[in-house]
Amino acid sequence: MYPVFASLLFRLPPHLAHSLGSAAISILGKLPFRAPLKLDTPPIETMGLQFAHPIGLAGGFDKNARLPHALASLGFSFVEMGTVTAQPQSENPRPNLFRLPADRALINRLGFPNDGAEAVVDRYRKATHQRPVGVPVAFSIGKSRAVPIEDVDKVIADYRASLRAVAPISDFVVVNVSSPNTNNLRALQDGDRARELLAALRDELGDRALPMLVKVAPDMTHETFDVLLDLISEFKLAGVVASNTTVSRASVIHTPKDVVDAIGQGGLSGPPLKAKALQFVKWARACLGPKPTIIGVGGIETKDDVARFLDAGANLIQIYTSFIYGGPSLPKRLAREWSQAKQT
């Protein structure tokens, strides 16, 4: 059924297809006859939380926390809302989302469009006041576009405001310093800037036992990554999400180069990102040791992909682009296949 629906959606502009797809998912989530996901494998325990299986939804799909119940009903073991920013902001000028179907990939330059952290949190509170989501929910926080990256104090205050808003309703928080679609945001991964920001966010949490992970870019050098991992250990953060989208186009092999070049800037996701993301998961585990949590994300489409990321050191994985191409049945199918493989 979904291939027919997808073929129709993919004839529409990506932003319109996303809106219609989200509306359809919202309806699916309210249907009373959707069978619950039952697995024979024990839950995964990490960050002091329990996950029914390793497959979660990456940030970026539900930026304004409109669909947490519906997404959980599709079989995700956890969902990441956002990325939210302290200040409400619109998307970058369209076109800002592009499909590369031959590579089953996407390029986006959306730039954290959202209603602002306080408004998103208020919506989430109202939606979940009497009806819990039923799975762990993360919120991703990023920098507001209007805050100049050069003003470190304002950048830190901006992130602190977002963390302050989302902390009371989050099971864990993801600090996004790695999107390529907010000007120079990735500079916050480097040395002194990363130290100042992470120290401030650690201070903002105070004694609150809220796990906080850092979402990293796959385009940084190993030397920069090593410094960032050392800071994560120093500040006793929960771990990392590896990785965000890539600005490289070197791994796009099925889409003509002139088509890719015509799209221009933006973050590439899907199978072309897989090798880089997997490498960063392995590197993070080797550097962080066995205890911190690593969430692997990038081009995961099959149970074999799930196994590769878990074998590389990930505790959990996330999907996004494969969800767009594979449809709403994908989370449950991957979870069942993973569970069956664990029992053999």
VOGU-3710 file (C-alpha; in Angstrom, 3 decimals, decimal comma):
1> mypvfasllf> 0,000/0,000/0,000  2,701/2,483/0,980  4,618/2,213/-2,342  1,489/3,429/-4,146  0,989/6,245/-1,646  4,683/7,143/-1,815  4,664/7,266/-5,608  1,898/9,864/-5,389  3,592/11,811/-2,594  6,896/11,901/-4,438
11> rlpphlahsl> 5,231/13,702/-7,342  4,568/16,606/-4,980  7,072/19,196/-3,735  8,904/17,722/-0,720  7,513/20,229/1,809  3,945/19,495/0,716  4,566/15,744/0,712  5,939/15,995/4,256  2,841/17,870/5,430  0,486/15,327/3,861
21> gsaaisilgk> 2,533/12,407/5,146  2,522/13,858/8,659  -1,254/14,310/8,474  -1,656/10,682/7,412  0,589/9,503/10,271  -1,468/11,562/12,700  -4,600/9,734/11,566  -2,879/6,349/11,721  -1,844/7,023/15,278  -5,456/7,518/16,330
31> lpfraplkld> -6,803/4,308/14,814  -7,896/1,892/17,557  -7,046/-1,282/15,649  -3,298/-0,740/15,278  -1,745/-3,842/16,865  0,806/-3,144/19,611  4,347/-4,278/18,982  5,157/-7,406/20,983  8,730/-8,680/21,091  10,270/-11,617/22,918
41> tppietmglq> 13,561/-9,827/23,525  14,247/-7,990/26,799  14,298/-4,185/26,771  17,520/-2,259/26,230  18,627/-0,328/29,292  20,792/2,756/28,899  20,828/6,280/30,384  18,635/4,929/33,192  15,824/4,391/30,661  14,271/1,334/29,052
51> fahpiglagg> 13,807/0,942/25,308  11,706/-1,914/23,881  14,147/-2,252/20,981  16,925/-0,114/19,472  15,011/1,663/16,667  14,062/5,301/17,294  13,102/8,304/15,189  15,762/10,943/14,570  15,215/14,630/15,156  13,929/16,727/12,285
61> fdknarlpha> 10,746/14,878/11,386  8,543/16,355/14,113  10,091/19,737/14,762  7,106/21,143/16,654  6,091/18,078/18,702  2,780/17,640/16,923  2,969/13,855/16,492  4,573/12,159/19,506  1,695/9,735/20,153  1,241/8,903/16,479
71> laslgfsfve> 4,953/8,250/15,959  5,152/6,056/19,055  2,176/4,064/17,763  4,148/3,222/14,610  6,557/1,162/16,683  9,476/3,479/17,422  11,050/2,677/20,776  11,824/6,367/21,300  11,220/9,595/19,423  13,269/12,772/19,187
81> mgtvtaqpqs> 11,352/16,038/18,899  12,789/19,189/17,351  15,319/20,599/16,824  13,833/23,502/18,796  15,418/26,898/19,340  14,817/29,507/22,019  13,420/31,924/19,440  10,715/30,902/16,952  12,000/30,906/13,388  10,844/30,076/9,894
91> enprpnlfrl> 12,479/27,662/7,492  15,227/28,780/5,145  14,001/29,969/1,731  12,500/27,287/-0,494  13,404/25,072/-2,182  15,110/23,637/0,884  14,415/19,903/0,688  15,425/17,620/-2,177  15,032/13,928/-2,945  17,703/11,774/-4,532
101> padralinrl> 15,582/8,640/-5,104  18,255/6,758/-7,033  20,383/6,903/-3,867  17,385/6,753/-1,502  18,803/9,938/-0,010  17,721/13,459/0,892  19,401/16,854/0,934  17,914/19,483/3,224  18,754/23,030/4,198  15,701/23,718/6,363
111> gfpndgaeav> 17,590/25,400/9,206  15,702/24,504/12,422  12,232/25,859/11,582  10,101/25,673/14,731  7,636/27,610/16,872  10,201/28,294/19,590  11,055/26,125/22,578  8,439/27,507/24,966  5,584/27,177/22,455  6,624/23,650/21,484
121> vdryrkathq> 6,901/22,612/25,119  3,491/24,094/25,876  1,962/22,105/23,004  3,658/18,925/24,192  2,497/19,425/27,782  -1,114/19,836/26,698  -0,965/16,790/24,421  0,557/14,546/27,079  -1,138/15,862/30,203  -3,593/12,959/30,386
131> rpvgvpvafs> -2,117/10,680/27,753  1,570/9,743/28,086  3,465/8,988/24,912  4,471/5,562/26,189  8,085/5,600/24,969  11,072/7,763/25,946  10,937/11,190/24,317  13,991/13,319/23,607  14,107/16,970/22,681  16,870/18,337/20,469
141> igksravpie> 18,013/21,911/21,077  19,874/24,198/18,683  20,969/27,805/18,231  18,484/30,458/17,172  19,396/31,852/13,770  19,176/35,468/14,980  21,891/34,962/17,589  25,322/35,763/16,113  27,712/32,841/16,411  30,530/35,277/17,282
151> dvdkviadyr> 28,798/36,378/20,514  29,608/33,422/22,734  27,688/34,764/25,738  24,494/35,181/23,702  24,914/31,757/22,090  25,262/30,132/25,495  22,276/32,067/26,875  20,248/30,970/23,857  21,037/27,278/24,359  20,456/27,570/28,100
161> aslravapis> 16,997/29,030/27,486  16,064/26,108/25,247  17,422/23,568/27,719  15,556/25,251/30,554  12,325/24,974/28,567  12,612/21,352/27,448  14,300/19,790/30,481  11,148/19,274/32,587  9,371/17,282/29,853  12,311/15,377/28,330
171> dfvvvnvssp> 13,529/11,870/29,044  16,837/12,946/27,529  18,153/15,943/25,616  20,231/16,127/22,448  22,461/19,183/21,963  22,636/19,875/18,236  25,871/21,696/17,395  26,326/19,968/14,060  23,625/20,969/11,582  25,180/22,362/8,401
181> ntnnlralqd> 22,119/24,559/7,818  22,656/27,170/10,536  25,516/29,437/9,567  28,805/28,384/11,229  26,986/26,302/13,860  29,584/23,549/13,579  32,188/25,909/15,040  30,580/25,065/18,397  32,118/21,592/18,173  35,618/22,988/18,383
191> gdrarellaa> 37,766/23,101/21,508  37,212/26,191/23,636  33,743/26,976/22,272  32,550/23,449/22,931  33,987/23,590/26,448  32,212/26,848/27,287  28,883/25,672/25,881  28,883/22,211/27,431  30,044/23,555/30,798  27,186/26,059/30,757
201> lrdelgdral> 24,596/23,425/29,829  25,931/21,076/32,474  25,567/23,931/34,957  22,025/24,627/33,735  21,022/21,066/34,546  22,357/21,397/38,077  21,483/18,319/40,116  18,789/17,205/37,673  19,447/13,638/36,551  18,617/14,325/32,910
211> pmlvkvapdm> 20,787/12,546/30,311  22,304/14,909/27,749  23,943/13,809/24,499  25,811/15,801/21,849  24,909/15,330/18,192  28,074/15,460/16,095  28,885/16,145/12,459  30,429/13,391/10,307  32,652/15,911/8,544  34,931/16,878/11,439
221> thetfdvlld> 38,469/15,594/11,773  39,298/12,815/14,206  41,399/15,299/16,164  38,402/17,607/16,667  36,197/14,636/17,504  38,712/13,414/20,090  38,630/16,780/21,873  34,834/16,798/21,866  34,691/13,244/23,213  37,115/14,213/25,975
231> lisefklagv> 34,778/17,069/26,950  31,789/14,726/26,989  33,692/12,512/29,399  34,936/15,442/31,475  31,456/16,877/31,987  29,954/13,410/32,512  27,431/13,806/29,718  25,404/10,786/28,660  27,072/10,329/25,283  26,798/11,173/21,595
241> vasnttvsra> 24,487/10,931/18,613  26,598/9,969/15,592  25,919/11,481/13,264  24,217/14,483/11,712  23,987/15,023/7,948  27,074/15,477/5,781  28,034/18,317/3,470  30,090/15,932/1,342  28,650/14,575/-1,909  31,456/12,099/-2,586
251> svihtpkdvv> 29,354/9,059/-1,665  26,413/9,915/-3,939  26,941/7,379/-6,696  23,612/6,873/-8,476  22,425/10,453/-8,982  24,081/12,410/-11,823  26,653/14,890/-10,579  25,077/17,811/-12,413  21,766/17,136/-10,650  23,484/17,059/-7,254
261> daigqgglsg> 25,529/20,177/-8,018  22,400/22,061/-9,081  20,837/21,445/-5,659  23,655/23,292/-3,918  24,221/23,463/-0,189  22,539/21,367/2,470  22,936/18,287/4,591  22,908/14,906/2,884  21,208/11,982/4,636  20,431/8,381/3,757
271> pplkakalqf> 22,632/5,489/2,563  25,438/7,750/1,247  26,009/8,801/4,876  26,155/5,260/6,272  29,886/4,553/6,047  30,809/7,863/7,706  28,253/7,478/10,477  29,381/3,935/11,172  32,996/5,060/11,391  32,080/7,755/13,910
281> vkwaraclgp> 30,147/5,268/16,042  33,192/2,978/16,150  35,499/5,869/16,991  33,207/7,180/19,716  32,944/3,789/21,386  36,692/3,273/21,270  37,290/6,666/22,879  34,418/6,807/25,378  34,639/3,259/26,669  31,736/0,926/27,418
291> kptiigvggi> 29,436/3,018/29,627  28,349/6,175/27,721  25,380/5,937/25,370  25,932/6,116/21,633  23,024/6,547/19,250  23,929/5,646/15,683  22,149/7,390/12,833  22,856/7,619/9,117  21,559/5,537/6,223  20,067/2,733/8,309
301> etkddvarfl> 17,493/0,866/6,220  17,667/-2,849/7,029  18,108/-5,260/9,929  21,682/-5,795/8,719  22,304/-2,049/8,992  20,905/-2,101/12,519  23,212/-4,998/13,398  26,275/-3,232/11,944  25,697/-0,117/14,023  25,037/-2,078/17,200
311> daganliqiy> 28,091/-4,258/16,597  30,135/-1,082/16,073  29,211/0,108/19,543  25,850/1,871/19,318  23,335/1,236/22,105  20,461/2,539/20,001  19,914/3,679/16,425  17,695/6,242/14,718  16,141/6,423/11,288  14,786/9,344/9,301
321> tsfiyggpsl> 15,428/9,156/5,563  14,613/5,440/5,364  11,344/6,238/7,153  10,502/8,670/4,355  11,273/6,103/1,665  10,137/2,978/3,534  6,942/4,242/5,088  5,127/3,869/8,411  5,485/0,077/8,593  9,298/0,280/8,655
331> pkrlarewsq> 9,861/0,806/12,429  7,855/-2,272/13,436  9,334/-4,379/10,675  12,896/-3,493/11,650  12,119/-4,097/15,325  10,631/-7,522/14,638  13,523/-8,509/12,380  16,036/-7,336/14,976  14,237/-9,271/17,704  14,105/-12,444/15,604
341> akqt> 17,794/-12,171/14,776  18,623/-11,787/18,480  16,882/-15,083/19,217  18,714/-17,116/16,570
//
